[in-house]
Amino acid sequence: MTAQKLSIVKAINASLRTALENDPKVLVMGEDVGKLGGVFRVTDGLQKDFGEDRVIDTPLAESGIVGTAIGLALRGYRPVVEIQFDGFVFPAYDQIVTQLAKMHARALGKIKLPVVIRIPYGGAIGAVEHHSESPETLFAHVAGLKVVSPSNASDAYWMLQQAIQSDDPVIYFEPKRRYHDKSELDTEAIPAPLHAARVARPGTDLTLAAYGPMVKTCLEAAAAAEEEGKSLEVLDLRSMSPIDFDAIQASVERTRRLVVVHEAPVFLGTGAEIAARITERCFYHLEAPVLRVGGYHAPYPPSRLEDEYLPGLDRVLDAVDRALAY
């Protein structure tokens, strides 16, 4: 396979297949990832082709799944763990924060923990409670973890390859509402660095910075604003830890205005850190305060209300208008 249009689901499946083929130490494990192929069919066909010893159906016990992955990593394996839904990760949070994130430093760098934890996240799929969380900031805050999220098929494929090859633990958030969006994937391309931001659409009047599911929303906002004569740059952050502040700064120095968009609540979110850093770095370039658009500081609502909760085109464009009015 070289260049073709694939959905994010198919791109992640292809990336896992490539990793399993290229490295016998790569294992895939999680709830229903084997025989069923995952609830979203991301791992479809992998157990049939690679066997039950490498694509492992686990008990419904997230703490045990991650704890087992840590043990396997200590023995030289590269486990790729699937957490079935974002809201299910919290039983494993202790293992991730107190063990996975700290062992490298605790051992003075003598051991490595190449564990990837895949987490479908975000809303807009009409799901019940615990199935539409955006907990990325809880992991980005933890030293010792890398946290990334692709927004398209190409990044889904390549960023997972890079995460699996990394000797550090990586939390890989998958935007489930975009799973079936298709885009071009070239499996022979040279990928960008894992934590580098990407200009998804150039512009001159204002920067929209987003990651994961909100990149498409920002691209739609930029297209709508263009009809009114406004030129918006869309920056796909791709990584929440570390954050590519240099790329954000370079964009803001061009456009002089910044709006950060994410599904997670605005309170203590990724946008807050970006707003603080960019205000420090670009104070004399900014012509308006850095604005943030995100979820509300409230538990995720029932599915019939999620359209009111999630940032959409209107809320993004409202923030753009407010920033441009300064």
Residue pairs with C-beta under 8 A, 6 or more apart in sequence:
1 14
1 187
2 186
2 187
2 188
3 184
3 185
3 186
3 187
3 188
4 184
4 185
5 153
5 182
5 183
5 184
5 185
6 14
6 153
6 157
6 182
6 183
6 185
7 153
7 179
7 180
7 181
7 182
8 150
8 152
8 153
8 156
8 174
8 175
8 178
8 179
8 180
8 181
9 40
9 41
9 42
9 179
9 180
10 153
11 153
11 154
11 156
11 157
11 185
12 42
12 118
12 156
12 157
12 160
12 174
13 41
13 42
13 43
13 44
13 45
13 46
14 157
14 185
14 187
15 156
15 157
15 158
15 160
15 161
16 28
16 42
16 43
16 46
16 80
16 160
17 46
17 49
18 161
18 187
19 26
19 78
19 80
19 160
19 161
19 164
20 26
20 28
20 46
20 50
20 54
20 55
23 78
23 164
25 76
25 77
25 78
26 54
26 77
26 78
26 79
26 80
26 164
27 54
27 55
27 56
27 72
27 77
27 78
27 79
27 80
28 43
28 46
28 50
28 54
28 55
28 56
28 79
28 80
28 82
29 55
29 56
29 58
29 65
29 68
29 69
29 79
29 80
29 81
29 82
30 38
30 43
30 56
30 57
30 58
30 65
30 81
30 82
30 83
30 84
30 118
31 57
31 58
31 59
31 60
31 65
31 82
31 84
32 38
32 39
32 57
32 84
33 42
33 43
33 46
33 47
33 55
33 56
33 57
33 58
33 82
34 43
34 46
34 47
34 52
34 55
34 56
34 57
35 47
35 57
37 43
37 44
37 45
37 46
37 47
38 44
38 82
38 84
39 84
39 85
40 120
40 176
40 179
42 82
42 118
42 120
42 174
42 179
43 55
43 82
46 55
47 55
47 57
58 64
58 65
58 68
59 65
61 91
62 83
62 88
62 89
62 90
62 91
62 92
63 91
63 92
63 94
63 95
65 81
65 83
65 92
66 81
66 92
66 95
66 96
66 100
66 115
66 117
67 92
67 95
67 99
68 79
69 79
69 81
69 115
69 117
70 95
70 99
70 100
70 103
70 113
70 115
72 79
73 79
73 112
73 113
73 114
73 115
74 103
74 111
74 113
78 114
78 115
78 116
78 164
79 115
79 116
80 115
80 116
80 118
80 164
81 115
81 116
81 117
81 118
82 118
83 89
83 92
83 117
83 118
83 119
83 120
84 120
85 120
85 127
85 130
85 131
85 133
86 119
86 120
86 121
86 122
86 131
86 132
86 133
86 134
86 135
86 173
87 129
87 130
87 131
87 132
87 133
87 135
88 130
89 96
89 117
89 119
89 135
90 135
92 117
93 138
96 117
96 139
96 142
96 145
96 169
96 171
97 142
100 113
100 115
100 144
100 145
100 169
101 142
101 143
101 144
101 145
101 169
102 144
103 111
103 113
104 111
104 112
104 113
104 144
104 168
105 143
105 144
112 167
112 168
113 167
113 168
113 169
114 164
114 165
114 166
114 167
114 168
114 169
115 169
115 170
116 160
116 163
116 164
116 166
116 169
116 170
116 172
117 169
117 170
117 171
117 172
118 160
118 172
118 174
119 171
119 172
119 173
119 174
120 173
120 174
120 175
120 176
120 179
121 133
121 134
121 135
121 136
121 149
121 173
121 174
121 175
121 176
121 212
122 132
122 133
122 134
122 175
122 176
122 177
122 212
122 213
122 263
123 132
123 134
123 177
123 263
123 300
123 306
123 309
123 310
124 132
124 177
124 213
124 306
124 307
124 310
125 131
125 132
125 176
125 177
126 303
126 306
127 303
128 303
129 300
129 302
132 300
132 303
132 306
133 300
134 262
134 263
134 264
134 265
134 295
135 264
136 147
136 149
136 171
136 173
136 240
136 264
136 270
137 240
137 264
137 268
137 269
137 270
139 145
139 147
139 171
139 240
139 241
140 147
140 240
140 241
140 270
141 241
144 168
144 169
145 168
145 169
145 170
145 171
145 241
146 163
146 166
146 168
146 169
146 170
146 171
146 194
146 195
146 239
146 241
146 242
147 170
147 171
147 173
147 239
147 240
147 241
148 159
148 163
148 170
148 171
148 172
148 173
148 194
148 195
148 238
148 239
148 240
149 172
149 173
149 174
149 175
149 211
149 212
149 238
149 239
149 240
150 156
150 159
150 160
150 174
150 175
150 212
150 238
151 175
151 178
151 200
151 210
151 211
151 212
151 213
151 215
151 216
151 236
151 238
152 181
152 183
152 215
153 181
153 182
153 183
153 184
153 185
154 183
154 184
154 185
154 186
154 189
155 198
155 236
155 238
156 174
157 185
157 187
158 189
158 191
158 192
159 172
159 191
159 194
159 238
160 172
161 191
162 191
162 194
163 170
163 172
163 194
166 194
173 212
173 240
175 212
175 213
177 213
178 212
178 213
178 216
181 216
192 198
194 238
194 239
195 238
195 239
195 242
195 243
195 244
196 238
196 239
196 244
196 247
197 209
197 235
197 236
197 237
197 238
197 239
197 244
197 247
197 248
198 235
198 236
198 238
198 247
199 233
199 234
199 235
199 236
199 247
199 251
200 215
200 218
200 219
200 234
200 235
200 236
201 219
201 222
201 232
201 233
201 234
202 233
203 222
203 231
203 232
203 233
203 234
203 255
204 231
204 233
204 254
204 255
205 230
205 231
205 232
205 255
205 257
205 324
206 230
206 231
206 232
206 233
206 255
206 256
206 257
206 258
206 259
206 320
206 323
206 324
207 232
207 233
207 234
207 235
207 248
207 251
207 252
207 254
207 255
207 257
207 258
207 259
208 218
208 221
208 222
208 232
208 233
208 234
208 235
208 259
208 261
208 316
208 320
209 235
209 237
209 248
209 251
209 258
209 259
209 260
209 261
209 274
210 217
210 218
210 234
210 235
210 236
210 237
210 260
210 261
210 262
211 236
211 237
211 238
211 239
211 240
211 262
211 270
212 262
212 263
213 263
214 261
214 262
214 263
214 311
215 234
215 236
217 261
217 311
217 312
217 313
217 316
218 232
218 234
218 261
218 316
219 234
220 313
221 232
221 313
221 316
221 317
221 320
222 232
222 233
222 234
224 313
224 317
225 231
225 232
225 317
225 320
226 232
230 320
230 324
232 320
233 251
233 254
233 255
235 247
235 248
235 251
237 243
237 244
237 248
237 270
238 244
240 270
243 270
243 273
243 274
243 277
245 274
245 277
245 278
245 281
248 258
248 274
248 277
248 278
249 278
249 281
249 282
251 258
252 258
252 278
252 282
252 285
252 286
253 282
253 285
256 285
256 286
256 287
256 288
257 286
257 287
257 288
257 323
257 324
257 326
258 274
258 275
258 278
258 286
258 290
258 291
258 323
259 290
259 291
259 292
259 293
259 316
259 319
259 320
259 323
260 270
260 271
260 274
260 275
260 290
260 291
260 292
260 293
261 271
261 292
261 293
261 294
261 311
261 316
261 319
262 269
262 270
262 271
262 293
262 294
262 295
262 311
263 294
263 295
263 310
263 311
264 270
264 294
264 295
265 294
265 295
265 296
265 297
265 298
266 272
266 292
266 293
266 294
266 295
266 296
266 297
267 297
269 292
269 294
271 292
271 293
271 294
272 292
274 290
275 290
275 292
278 286
278 290
279 286
279 289
279 290
287 326
288 322
288 323
288 324
288 325
288 326
289 323
289 326
291 319
291 322
291 323
292 319
293 311
293 315
293 316
293 319
294 311
295 309
295 310
295 311
296 309
298 309
300 306
300 309
301 308
301 309
